[in-house]
């Protein structure tokens, strides 16, 4: 009974956000509102362009459309609550809403991680084994890759949320973050987090590093294959098909590794800024990175806009 009473004493949390200074709230609201609108419009345009253009019905663009959909869901799990808190004096979130936000935030983040790995595999097959591309990256296999990415990510998220839910929060309910994330909640807990940290770090390391290592292996093989191409034009063409994806991989994994693979005691406001990079910023930049450097994607967007204008 003591455990139940202590756990239920915290019915809500206070999200401090990126800044606690009153004069920063409206500028931050304007900035993140614009970023959210750009993210939604940009990613929805990518989805519509791919779905409406028969020339874009390939595995690479199938994965890109799923990635754009995940980015829409990803930011929607985070940004609306941020915007509300920027304009509210009472920056609270209920315990249940906090756990729900963390579940979807982690699930979509990990799904994006596995999708980036699937896209790396797609590029590897396209460049290193083009004659087997149609067979190796069939629609059925692409669907299975997406289904696996979603399933493993949601199971991972469920495990972490259940571990956090077992902790006690009795001394303070102030979260030094703009969302409900693992590290701030671990620091906030008044019970022992040793076992939770061991499980989270071990399972989290495996779950995150597995797709990251897959990406690294794929691009190392691509690099070896491209270096064997005799012509400079052939090398440039091969590298150009991977440039956009590599940019997203660097932005996404770089900021995640910075936030989660350091001691809990070193958590500072820099981690909040890094979290913005792999949550809001990467989702906003995704349409620009993949469309501005891709002739087929730009052509598909032009066709979409011309149909809407006519």
C-alpha positions as CSV (number, residue, x, y, z in Angstrom):
1,X,0.0,0.0,0.0
2,X,2.9,2.4,0.8
3,X,4.2,2.0,-2.8
4,X,0.8,2.8,-4.3
5,X,0.3,5.9,-2.1
6,X,3.8,7.2,-2.9
7,X,3.3,6.6,-6.6
8,X,-0.1,8.2,-6.8
9,X,1.1,11.3,-4.9
10,X,2.4,12.7,-8.3
11,X,-0.6,13.0,-10.5
12,X,1.0,15.5,-12.9
13,X,4.4,16.8,-14.0
14,X,5.6,20.3,-14.9
15,X,7.5,20.6,-18.1
16,X,10.0,23.5,-17.8
17,X,10.6,23.5,-21.6
18,X,13.6,25.0,-23.4
19,X,13.5,28.2,-21.3
20,X,11.8,29.4,-18.1
21,X,12.2,33.1,-18.9
22,X,8.8,34.7,-19.7
23,X,10.2,36.9,-22.4
24,X,11.4,33.8,-24.4
25,X,8.0,32.1,-24.5
26,X,6.3,34.0,-27.4
27,X,9.4,34.0,-29.7
28,X,9.8,30.2,-29.0
29,X,6.1,29.7,-29.8
30,X,6.5,31.5,-33.1
31,X,9.6,29.6,-34.0
32,X,8.2,26.1,-33.2
33,X,4.8,26.9,-34.7
34,X,6.5,27.8,-38.0
35,X,8.7,24.7,-37.8
36,X,5.6,22.5,-37.1
37,X,3.7,23.9,-40.1
38,X,6.7,23.5,-42.4
39,X,7.1,19.9,-41.1
40,X,3.5,19.0,-41.7
41,X,3.2,20.6,-45.1
42,X,6.5,19.4,-46.4
43,X,6.1,15.8,-45.3
44,X,2.5,15.6,-46.5
45,X,3.6,17.0,-49.9
46,X,6.2,14.2,-50.1
47,X,3.6,11.6,-49.3
48,X,1.1,12.9,-51.9
49,X,3.8,13.3,-54.6
50,X,5.0,9.7,-54.1
51,X,1.5,8.3,-54.0
52,X,0.3,10.2,-57.1
53,X,3.3,9.6,-59.4
54,X,3.8,6.2,-61.0
55,X,7.5,6.9,-61.6
56,X,8.0,7.2,-57.8
57,X,6.5,3.7,-57.1
58,X,9.9,2.2,-56.2
59,X,11.2,0.8,-52.8
60,X,13.3,3.9,-52.1
61,X,10.3,6.2,-52.4
62,X,8.0,3.8,-50.6
63,X,10.4,3.9,-47.6
64,X,10.6,7.7,-48.0
65,X,6.8,8.1,-47.9
66,X,6.7,5.9,-44.7
67,X,9.5,8.0,-43.2
68,X,7.5,11.2,-44.0
69,X,4.4,9.7,-42.3
70,X,6.4,8.8,-39.2
71,X,7.8,12.3,-39.1
72,X,4.3,13.8,-39.1
73,X,3.3,11.5,-36.3
74,X,6.6,12.0,-34.5
75,X,6.3,15.8,-34.3
76,X,2.6,15.7,-33.5
77,X,3.4,13.7,-30.4
78,X,5.7,16.4,-29.2
79,X,5.2,19.9,-30.7
80,X,1.5,20.7,-30.0
81,X,2.1,20.2,-26.2
82,X,5.2,22.4,-26.5
83,X,3.2,25.2,-28.2
84,X,0.5,25.0,-25.5
85,X,3.1,25.3,-22.7
86,X,4.8,28.3,-24.4
87,X,1.5,30.3,-24.0
88,X,0.5,28.8,-20.7
89,X,1.6,29.8,-17.2
90,X,0.7,26.4,-15.9
91,X,3.0,24.1,-17.9
92,X,1.6,20.8,-16.6
93,X,1.0,17.4,-18.1
94,X,-0.9,14.6,-16.4
95,X,1.0,11.4,-15.4
96,X,-1.0,9.4,-17.9
97,X,-0.5,11.9,-20.7
98,X,3.3,12.0,-19.8
99,X,3.5,8.2,-20.1
100,X,1.5,8.3,-23.4
101,X,3.6,11.0,-24.9
102,X,6.8,9.1,-24.0
103,X,5.5,5.9,-25.5
104,X,4.7,7.4,-28.9
105,X,7.8,9.6,-28.9
106,X,10.0,6.6,-28.3
107,X,8.1,4.4,-30.7
108,X,8.2,6.8,-33.6
109,X,11.9,7.7,-32.9
110,X,12.9,4.0,-33.1
111,X,10.7,3.4,-36.1
112,X,12.5,6.2,-37.9
113,X,15.8,4.6,-36.8
114,X,14.9,1.2,-38.4
115,X,13.5,2.9,-41.5
116,X,16.8,4.7,-42.0
117,X,18.5,1.2,-41.8
118,X,16.0,-0.2,-44.3
119,X,16.7,2.7,-46.7
120,X,20.5,2.0,-46.3
121,X,19.9,-1.6,-47.3
122,X,17.8,-0.5,-50.3
123,X,20.7,1.8,-51.5
124,X,23.2,-1.0,-50.9
125,X,21.2,-3.5,-53.1
126,X,20.5,-0.8,-55.8
127,X,24.2,0.0,-56.1
128,X,26.1,-3.2,-55.3
129,X,23.6,-5.8,-56.7
130,X,21.4,-4.0,-59.2
131,X,20.4,-7.1,-61.2
132,X,18.9,-8.6,-58.1
133,X,17.2,-5.3,-57.0
134,X,13.7,-6.1,-58.2
135,X,13.7,-9.5,-56.5
136,X,15.6,-8.5,-53.3
137,X,13.5,-5.4,-52.7
138,X,10.1,-6.7,-53.7
139,X,7.0,-5.0,-52.4
140,X,6.4,-7.9,-50.1
141,X,9.9,-7.6,-48.5
142,X,9.6,-3.9,-48.2
143,X,6.3,-4.3,-46.4
144,X,7.9,-6.8,-44.1
145,X,10.8,-4.4,-43.3
146,X,8.3,-1.7,-42.4
147,X,6.2,-4.0,-40.3
148,X,9.3,-5.3,-38.5
149,X,10.5,-1.7,-37.9
150,X,7.1,-0.7,-36.4
151,X,6.7,-3.9,-34.3
152,X,10.2,-3.9,-32.7
153,X,9.9,-0.1,-32.0
154,X,6.6,-0.3,-30.3
155,X,7.7,-3.3,-28.2
156,X,10.9,-1.4,-27.2
157,X,8.8,1.7,-26.3
158,X,6.3,-0.4,-24.2
159,X,9.2,-2.0,-22.2
160,X,10.7,1.4,-21.4
161,X,7.4,3.0,-20.4
162,X,6.6,0.0,-18.1
163,X,10.1,0.4,-16.5
164,X,9.5,4.1,-15.9
165,X,6.0,3.4,-14.6
166,X,7.5,1.2,-11.9
167,X,9.5,4.1,-10.5
168,X,8.4,6.3,-7.6
169,X,8.0,10.1,-8.0
170,X,7.5,11.7,-4.6
171,X,9.8,14.6,-4.0
172,X,9.5,16.8,-7.1
173,X,7.3,16.8,-10.3
174,X,9.4,19.3,-12.3
175,X,10.8,17.8,-15.5
176,X,13.7,19.8,-16.9
177,X,12.7,19.2,-20.5
178,X,10.1,20.1,-23.1
179,X,8.8,16.5,-23.3
180,X,8.5,13.4,-21.2
181,X,11.7,11.5,-21.9
182,X,13.6,8.8,-20.1
183,X,16.6,10.6,-18.7
184,X,14.7,13.5,-17.0
185,X,12.3,11.1,-15.4
186,X,15.1,8.8,-14.2
187,X,16.7,11.8,-12.6
188,X,13.4,12.9,-11.1
189,X,12.6,9.6,-9.5
190,X,13.0,9.2,-5.7
191,X,13.4,5.5,-5.8
192,X,16.4,3.4,-6.9
193,X,16.9,3.6,-10.7
194,X,19.9,1.2,-10.8
195,X,18.0,-1.8,-12.2
196,X,16.0,0.4,-14.6
197,X,19.1,2.1,-15.9
198,X,20.9,-1.2,-16.5
199,X,17.9,-2.6,-18.4
200,X,17.2,0.6,-20.3
201,X,20.9,1.1,-21.3
202,X,21.4,-2.5,-22.3
203,X,18.2,-3.0,-24.2
204,X,18.3,0.6,-25.6
205,X,21.9,0.1,-26.8
206,X,21.0,-3.1,-28.7
207,X,17.8,-1.6,-30.1
208,X,19.5,1.6,-31.3
209,X,22.9,0.3,-32.3
210,X,21.5,-2.6,-34.4
211,X,20.1,-0.4,-37.2
212,X,23.0,2.1,-36.8
213,X,25.5,-0.7,-37.4
214,X,23.4,-2.0,-40.3
215,X,23.6,1.5,-41.8
216,X,27.4,1.7,-41.3
217,X,27.9,-1.8,-42.9
218,X,25.7,-0.9,-45.9
219,X,27.6,2.3,-46.6
220,X,31.0,0.7,-46.1
221,X,30.0,-1.9,-48.8
222,X,28.7,0.9,-51.0
223,X,31.9,2.8,-50.6
224,X,34.0,-0.2,-51.6
225,X,31.8,-0.9,-54.6
226,X,31.8,2.8,-55.8
227,X,35.5,3.1,-55.5
228,X,35.8,0.2,-58.0
229,X,33.8,2.2,-60.6
230,X,36.3,3.4,-63.2
231,X,34.6,6.6,-64.3
232,X,34.3,9.7,-62.2
233,X,30.8,10.3,-63.5
234,X,29.8,6.9,-62.4
235,X,31.2,7.5,-58.9
236,X,29.4,10.8,-58.7
237,X,26.1,9.3,-59.7
238,X,26.4,6.5,-57.2
239,X,27.3,8.9,-54.3
240,X,24.6,11.3,-55.3
241,X,21.9,8.7,-54.7
242,X,23.2,8.3,-51.1
243,X,23.9,11.9,-50.2
244,X,20.5,12.8,-48.9
245,X,20.1,9.6,-46.8
246,X,23.6,10.1,-45.3
247,X,22.7,13.6,-44.3
248,X,19.6,12.4,-42.4
249,X,21.5,9.5,-40.8
250,X,24.2,11.9,-39.5
251,X,21.7,14.4,-38.2
252,X,19.5,11.8,-36.6
253,X,22.0,9.3,-35.1
254,X,24.5,12.0,-34.2
255,X,22.1,13.9,-31.9
256,X,20.6,10.7,-30.4
257,X,24.0,9.3,-29.5
258,X,25.0,12.6,-27.9
259,X,21.8,12.6,-25.7
260,X,21.5,8.9,-24.6
261,X,25.0,7.5,-24.6
262,X,26.4,9.6,-21.8
263,X,26.1,9.3,-18.0
264,X,22.8,10.3,-16.5
265,X,24.6,12.7,-14.1
266,X,25.9,14.8,-17.1
267,X,22.4,15.7,-18.4
268,X,22.1,19.4,-19.1
269,X,20.2,21.9,-21.2
270,X,22.5,21.0,-24.1
271,X,20.6,17.7,-24.2
272,X,17.4,19.5,-24.6
273,X,18.8,21.3,-27.6
274,X,20.2,18.1,-29.1
275,X,16.7,16.5,-28.6
276,X,15.2,19.3,-30.7
277,X,17.6,18.3,-33.5
278,X,16.5,14.7,-33.8
279,X,12.9,15.3,-33.1
280,X,11.7,18.6,-34.6
281,X,14.6,19.8,-36.8
282,X,15.3,16.5,-38.6
283,X,11.6,16.0,-39.3
284,X,11.3,19.5,-40.7
285,X,14.5,19.1,-42.9
286,X,13.5,15.7,-44.2
287,X,11.4,17.0,-47.2
288,X,14.1,19.5,-48.2
289,X,17.0,17.1,-47.9
290,X,15.2,14.4,-50.0
291,X,13.6,16.7,-52.6
292,X,16.1,19.5,-53.3
293,X,18.8,17.0,-54.2
294,X,16.6,14.5,-56.1
295,X,15.4,15.2,-59.6
296,X,12.7,12.6,-59.6
297,X,11.3,13.9,-56.4
298,X,11.3,17.5,-57.6
299,X,9.6,16.4,-60.8
300,X,7.0,14.5,-58.8
301,X,6.3,17.6,-56.6
302,X,5.9,19.8,-59.8
303,X,3.4,17.3,-61.2
304,X,1.5,17.3,-57.9
305,X,1.4,21.1,-57.8
306,X,0.4,21.5,-61.4
307,X,-2.5,19.1,-60.9
308,X,-3.7,21.0,-57.9
309,X,-3.4,24.3,-59.7
310,X,-5.3,23.1,-62.8
